Amino acid sequence: MVMREREKPRDTFILLRGSYEKPGDKVTAGVPAFLPPLPPGAPANRLGLAQWLTDPNHPLTARVAVNRYWQSYFGTGLVKTAEDFGSQGEAPSHPELLDWLATEFTRTGWDVKAMQRLIVTSAAYRQQSQSSPALRERDPENRLLARGPRVRLAAEMIRDQALAISGLLNEKMGGPAVKPYQPDGLWEQLSAFQGRKLFERSKGADLWRRSVYSFWKRTVPPPSMTVFDAPTREFCVIRRPMSSTPLQALALLNDEMYIETARLLAERMLHEGGATPAARLAYAFRLATARTPSPAETTILEAGLNQRLAQYRADRAAAEKLLSAGEAPRDTSLDIGELAAYTTAASVILNLDEVITRQ
């Protein structure tokens, strides 16, 4: 890693036909001639490059940045080809808006939080995502911004959201990477070192840290992340694909971490949600979706809860097996059959399309 510039930069030459034995013309650090020059007085090194990239007259840096912020909220950037602003990229759908956002970004001193607030409080973002056949026919990709965005959350957001709703999320900042839940033996099966224990799962609160702190092995990425289209990190990905498959629902219903978060949410329902099943279900629904369930939704959730309640009170072993997922301790003061039934109800709520989709 280069920690500082050389006091005397080494000589650099154009290599004829790429051969290091055939140096050609001597060259020095600089920027492409078709772009603005380095700012006056800027050194021809990495510091000068940073000053050049963030110069208010530079045409690209701020535009690229705000376009990616826009993409994170709307699913598609104002320039759809967020990874390519060159001649092969797509023209912006709203060029004047892109320019204005870029100039606002530089005017506010490159304040990233202020830019996020500007976007999410805009009239364009706060629209309903509901559409009509005529509108979908005219603008199927919502490039004209006639409705609000409807975008499935990223893999990391889905995991962190479930941890936050359940109350398990560890908000500790910084520190080394952690190794959360993943299928047993996964690294070993895909490794040349057969017979050796390669993956040691973290313990305690480290299991519930935010996804940004998860240890990532590029050749064996976490399945619960890749099923939600997280890239393998073998190379940089500017635009993630967004799929909707049965595997995603199966992961949310059966993955150890999601069963654990459903159990902790069930405990919150029983302790904080009120005295009646309807109140408890409404409490969890509101935590997950930020709205109160409709009477029809409450009826469906109550019917499922009552069915599971009868099942688990008659089959204590099945309830024990369900509640044993994860390392978080179980509240033994609660009836095991009731807790198991509410755990399945919480799992259904965490699996709702409305919970994993921004709309």
KAHUBEL-V917230 format. One record per residue. PSI is psi in whole degrees, 0 to 359 (none if undefined). OMEGA is omega in whole degrees, 0 to 359 (999 if undefined). D_CENTER is the distance of its C-alpha to the mean C-alpha in Angstrom with 2 decimals. Layout:
# KAHUBEL-V917230
psi->PSI omega->OMEGA d_center->D_CENTER
psi->PSI omega->OMEGA d_center->D_CENTER
This chain:
# KAHUBEL-V917230
psi->134 omega->178 d_center->28.85
psi->115 omega->183 d_center->30.75
psi->336 omega->179 d_center->31.15
psi->161 omega->180 d_center->33.73
psi->151 omega->173 d_center->35.73
psi->144 omega->175 d_center->39.08
psi->323 omega->176 d_center->42.08
psi->106 omega->181 d_center->43.60
psi->142 omega->179 d_center->41.20
psi->156 omega->179 d_center->42.28
psi->140 omega->179 d_center->43.78
psi->138 omega->185 d_center->41.64
psi->153 omega->168 d_center->43.20
psi->126 omega->181 d_center->42.38
psi->123 omega->182 d_center->42.99
psi->122 omega->182 d_center->45.31
psi->25 omega->177 d_center->43.82
psi->7 omega->183 d_center->41.20
psi->126 omega->180 d_center->43.84
psi->347 omega->179 d_center->43.68
psi->355 omega->183 d_center->47.46
psi->73 omega->178 d_center->48.01
psi->141 omega->179 d_center->46.74
psi->229 omega->182 d_center->47.32
psi->143 omega->175 d_center->46.94
psi->137 omega->181 d_center->45.57
psi->159 omega->178 d_center->42.41
psi->166 omega->181 d_center->40.72
psi->142 omega->180 d_center->37.25
psi->187 omega->180 d_center->36.52
psi->160 omega->180 d_center->34.29
psi->138 omega->186 d_center->34.72
psi->335 omega->183 d_center->37.88
psi->354 omega->176 d_center->36.44
psi->165 omega->180 d_center->34.05
psi->151 omega->180 d_center->35.33
psi->172 omega->175 d_center->37.01
psi->148 omega->178 d_center->35.92
psi->150 omega->179 d_center->36.56
psi->129 omega->179 d_center->40.14
psi->357 omega->180 d_center->40.60
psi->134 omega->178 d_center->37.23
psi->152 omega->180 d_center->37.71
psi->62 omega->178 d_center->37.06
psi->197 omega->183 d_center->34.42
psi->325 omega->176 d_center->30.72
psi->314 omega->178 d_center->31.39
psi->322 omega->178 d_center->33.10
psi->318 omega->179 d_center->30.27
psi->319 omega->178 d_center->27.78
psi->323 omega->179 d_center->30.33
psi->317 omega->181 d_center->30.77
psi->327 omega->183 d_center->27.08
psi->11 omega->177 d_center->26.81
psi->135 omega->181 d_center->30.27
psi->335 omega->180 d_center->30.37
psi->355 omega->180 d_center->32.36
psi->130 omega->190 d_center->29.82
psi->349 omega->192 d_center->28.70
psi->315 omega->193 d_center->25.38
psi->308 omega->182 d_center->23.13
psi->323 omega->180 d_center->22.44
psi->316 omega->180 d_center->22.13
psi->317 omega->182 d_center->19.56
psi->308 omega->183 d_center->17.47
psi->331 omega->177 d_center->17.72
psi->322 omega->179 d_center->17.18
psi->325 omega->175 d_center->13.71
psi->315 omega->179 d_center->12.98
psi->318 omega->180 d_center->14.61
psi->322 omega->182 d_center->12.63
psi->334 omega->180 d_center->9.24
psi->323 omega->185 d_center->11.20
psi->355 omega->181 d_center->13.67
psi->331 omega->179 d_center->12.10
psi->136 omega->180 d_center->15.01
psi->164 omega->172 d_center->16.42
psi->324 omega->164 d_center->19.99
psi->113 omega->187 d_center->20.72
psi->320 omega->179 d_center->19.20
psi->74 omega->185 d_center->19.59
psi->335 omega->180 d_center->17.24
psi->356 omega->185 d_center->18.13
psi->102 omega->176 d_center->21.82
psi->12 omega->182 d_center->23.68
psi->194 omega->184 d_center->26.95
psi->338 omega->179 d_center->29.77
psi->354 omega->180 d_center->28.06
psi->170 omega->180 d_center->25.04
psi->144 omega->179 d_center->24.98
psi->151 omega->180 d_center->26.60
psi->144 omega->179 d_center->24.66
psi->330 omega->181 d_center->24.94
psi->78 omega->186 d_center->25.82
psi->322 omega->181 d_center->27.25
psi->323 omega->177 d_center->28.74
psi->318 omega->179 d_center->25.56
psi->315 omega->179 d_center->23.76
psi->319 omega->181 d_center->26.73
psi->317 omega->178 d_center->26.84
psi->320 omega->180 d_center->23.23
psi->317 omega->180 d_center->23.89
psi->325 omega->175 d_center->27.13
psi->321 omega->181 d_center->25.68
psi->314 omega->179 d_center->23.08
psi->324 omega->181 d_center->25.99
psi->325 omega->181 d_center->28.32
psi->14 omega->179 d_center->26.19
psi->33 omega->179 d_center->26.06
psi->43 omega->181 d_center->22.59
psi->103 omega->185 d_center->21.16
psi->316 omega->181 d_center->17.38
psi->321 omega->179 d_center->17.11
psi->324 omega->179 d_center->20.03
psi->321 omega->177 d_center->18.48
psi->316 omega->181 d_center->15.40
psi->321 omega->180 d_center->18.09
psi->317 omega->183 d_center->20.22
psi->313 omega->186 d_center->17.79
psi->344 omega->176 d_center->16.72
psi->5 omega->180 d_center->20.42
psi->156 omega->177 d_center->21.75
psi->328 omega->180 d_center->23.76
psi->317 omega->183 d_center->21.82
psi->327 omega->186 d_center->18.49
psi->6 omega->176 d_center->20.42
psi->157 omega->171 d_center->22.15
psi->149 omega->179 d_center->22.02
psi->358 omega->179 d_center->20.22
psi->145 omega->183 d_center->23.38
psi->185 omega->178 d_center->25.31
psi->158 omega->179 d_center->28.76
psi->320 omega->181 d_center->30.31
psi->319 omega->181 d_center->31.98
psi->320 omega->179 d_center->28.89
psi->325 omega->179 d_center->26.91
psi->323 omega->182 d_center->29.93
psi->322 omega->186 d_center->30.18
psi->72 omega->186 d_center->26.55
psi->330 omega->182 d_center->24.47
psi->6 omega->180 d_center->21.38
psi->38 omega->179 d_center->21.74
psi->338 omega->180 d_center->22.54
psi->358 omega->176 d_center->25.13
psi->38 omega->178 d_center->22.74
psi->351 omega->177 d_center->25.22
psi->167 omega->180 d_center->22.63
psi->163 omega->182 d_center->19.31
psi->149 omega->173 d_center->16.06
psi->103 omega->188 d_center->14.86
psi->131 omega->175 d_center->11.43
psi->141 omega->180 d_center->9.57
psi->154 omega->176 d_center->6.16
psi->161 omega->183 d_center->3.46
psi->315 omega->182 d_center->4.89
psi->323 omega->180 d_center->3.80
psi->321 omega->181 d_center->3.93
psi->316 omega->179 d_center->6.83
psi->311 omega->182 d_center->8.33
psi->325 omega->179 d_center->8.43
psi->317 omega->179 d_center->9.69
psi->319 omega->178 d_center->12.26
psi->319 omega->181 d_center->13.40
psi->317 omega->181 d_center->13.88
psi->322 omega->182 d_center->15.78
psi->343 omega->183 d_center->17.92
psi->7 omega->182 d_center->18.73
psi->341 omega->190 d_center->17.83
psi->127 omega->176 d_center->15.07
psi->113 omega->186 d_center->16.65
psi->15 omega->178 d_center->16.08
psi->139 omega->181 d_center->18.09
psi->140 omega->173 d_center->17.38
psi->185 omega->179 d_center->18.10
psi->176 omega->182 d_center->20.04
psi->164 omega->179 d_center->19.86
psi->155 omega->180 d_center->17.16
psi->163 omega->182 d_center->17.34
psi->95 omega->180 d_center->17.58
psi->189 omega->183 d_center->16.24
psi->141 omega->167 d_center->17.52
psi->162 omega->183 d_center->18.03
psi->139 omega->180 d_center->21.06
psi->139 omega->174 d_center->24.30
psi->7 omega->184 d_center->25.90
psi->311 omega->179 d_center->23.09
psi->320 omega->183 d_center->23.56
psi->321 omega->181 d_center->27.29
psi->330 omega->184 d_center->27.57
psi->20 omega->182 d_center->25.98
psi->153 omega->176 d_center->27.90
psi->344 omega->182 d_center->31.40
psi->73 omega->182 d_center->32.22
psi->144 omega->177 d_center->33.15
psi->357 omega->180 d_center->34.32
psi->142 omega->177 d_center->32.40
psi->113 omega->185 d_center->29.75
psi->330 omega->184 d_center->26.81
psi->120 omega->176 d_center->23.90
psi->111 omega->183 d_center->24.55
psi->144 omega->177 d_center->22.05
psi->167 omega->182 d_center->21.47
psi->155 omega->172 d_center->23.39
psi->221 omega->187 d_center->23.17
psi->339 omega->179 d_center->20.66
psi->336 omega->179 d_center->18.91
psi->339 omega->188 d_center->17.57
psi->24 omega->175 d_center->15.53
psi->162 omega->180 d_center->14.05
psi->152 omega->187 d_center->10.47
psi->335 omega->180 d_center->8.43
psi->338 omega->181 d_center->9.04
psi->3 omega->182 d_center->12.62
psi->134 omega->174 d_center->12.68
psi->138 omega->185 d_center->15.43
psi->117 omega->175 d_center->14.70
psi->114 omega->189 d_center->17.74
psi->325 omega->181 d_center->17.37
psi->344 omega->178 d_center->20.18
psi->73 omega->181 d_center->18.89
psi->156 omega->181 d_center->15.07
psi->125 omega->181 d_center->13.96
psi->324 omega->182 d_center->14.76
psi->344 omega->176 d_center->12.45
psi->314 omega->183 d_center->9.49
psi->332 omega->179 d_center->11.56
psi->337 omega->175 d_center->12.67
psi->29 omega->170 d_center->9.40
psi->21 omega->173 d_center->9.87
psi->135 omega->179 d_center->8.16
psi->160 omega->181 d_center->10.97
psi->347 omega->182 d_center->13.70
psi->13 omega->174 d_center->13.77
psi->337 omega->175 d_center->17.44
psi->165 omega->185 d_center->17.16
psi->133 omega->179 d_center->15.09
psi->117 omega->181 d_center->13.07
psi->322 omega->179 d_center->12.82
psi->114 omega->178 d_center->12.19
psi->143 omega->172 d_center->10.23
psi->153 omega->179 d_center->12.38
psi->107 omega->182 d_center->11.65
psi->167 omega->175 d_center->13.98
psi->106 omega->186 d_center->15.34
psi->159 omega->177 d_center->17.40
psi->332 omega->180 d_center->19.39
psi->328 omega->180 d_center->17.78
psi->316 omega->177 d_center->14.59
psi->321 omega->179 d_center->16.96
psi->323 omega->178 d_center->18.92
psi->316 omega->181 d_center->16.10
psi->333 omega->182 d_center->15.35
psi->334 omega->191 d_center->19.14
psi->342 omega->179 d_center->20.24
psi->140 omega->184 d_center->17.82
psi->317 omega->182 d_center->19.45
psi->321 omega->182 d_center->16.63
psi->329 omega->173 d_center->16.11
psi->320 omega->179 d_center->19.92
psi->315 omega->179 d_center->20.12
psi->325 omega->177 d_center->17.79
psi->321 omega->178 d_center->19.86
psi->317 omega->180 d_center->22.98
psi->325 omega->175 d_center->22.09
psi->323 omega->177 d_center->21.24
psi->320 omega->178 d_center->24.61
psi->321 omega->176 d_center->26.33
psi->320 omega->180 d_center->25.03
psi->317 omega->184 d_center->26.36
psi->328 omega->182 d_center->29.71
psi->323 omega->190 d_center->30.10
psi->347 omega->191 d_center->28.71
psi->343 omega->182 d_center->28.64
psi->189 omega->187 d_center->32.34
psi->343 omega->184 d_center->35.38
psi->154 omega->177 d_center->34.87
psi->319 omega->181 d_center->32.47
psi->318 omega->180 d_center->31.72
psi->319 omega->180 d_center->30.86
psi->317 omega->178 d_center->28.62
psi->319 omega->178 d_center->26.72
psi->324 omega->179 d_center->26.44
psi->311 omega->180 d_center->25.13
psi->320 omega->180 d_center->22.24
psi->320 omega->180 d_center->21.60
psi->322 omega->177 d_center->21.55
psi->321 omega->187 d_center->19.14
psi->327 omega->187 d_center->16.60
psi->351 omega->182 d_center->17.35
psi->25 omega->174 d_center->19.15
psi->166 omega->178 d_center->22.27
psi->138 omega->180 d_center->25.36
psi->151 omega->176 d_center->25.85
psi->163 omega->177 d_center->28.68
psi->322 omega->180 d_center->31.90
psi->319 omega->179 d_center->31.20
psi->320 omega->178 d_center->27.78
psi->319 omega->180 d_center->29.45
psi->315 omega->180 d_center->32.24
psi->315 omega->181 d_center->30.04
psi->320 omega->180 d_center->28.09
psi->321 omega->180 d_center->31.45
psi->316 omega->178 d_center->33.05
psi->320 omega->179 d_center->30.43
psi->314 omega->181 d_center->30.67
psi->322 omega->178 d_center->34.47
psi->314 omega->181 d_center->34.49
psi->327 omega->179 d_center->32.34
psi->316 omega->177 d_center->34.37
psi->320 omega->181 d_center->37.53
psi->311 omega->186 d_center->36.11
psi->334 omega->175 d_center->34.88
psi->335 omega->177 d_center->38.01
psi->343 omega->183 d_center->40.03
psi->83 omega->183 d_center->38.00
psi->325 omega->181 d_center->37.23
psi->320 omega->178 d_center->36.29
psi->321 omega->178 d_center->33.45
psi->316 omega->178 d_center->32.18
psi->318 omega->181 d_center->32.46
psi->317 omega->180 d_center->30.53
psi->316 omega->186 d_center->27.62
psi->355 omega->181 d_center->27.53
psi->353 omega->182 d_center->27.82
psi->136 omega->176 d_center->24.22
psi->164 omega->183 d_center->22.42
psi->348 omega->180 d_center->24.05
psi->131 omega->182 d_center->23.80
psi->144 omega->179 d_center->27.45
psi->143 omega->176 d_center->28.60
psi->102 omega->184 d_center->30.59
psi->353 omega->178 d_center->33.96
psi->345 omega->182 d_center->35.59
psi->146 omega->177 d_center->33.97
psi->129 omega->188 d_center->35.63
psi->321 omega->179 d_center->33.97
psi->319 omega->179 d_center->34.39
psi->317 omega->180 d_center->33.09
psi->319 omega->179 d_center->30.00
psi->319 omega->180 d_center->29.27
psi->316 omega->178 d_center->29.74
psi->332 omega->176 d_center->27.44
psi->318 omega->178 d_center->24.81
psi->324 omega->177 d_center->24.92
psi->318 omega->177 d_center->24.77
psi->322 omega->178 d_center->21.69
psi->319 omega->177 d_center->20.10
psi->316 omega->181 d_center->21.03
psi->317 omega->180 d_center->19.51
psi->341 omega->181 d_center->16.08
psi->358 omega->182 d_center->16.35
psi->144 omega->177 d_center->17.28
psi->324 omega->182 d_center->15.88
psi->335 omega->181 d_center->15.92
psi->322 omega->183 d_center->13.63
psi->6 omega->180 d_center->10.73
psi->132 omega->175 d_center->11.51
psi->118 omega->185 d_center->11.67
psi->none omega->999 d_center->15.37
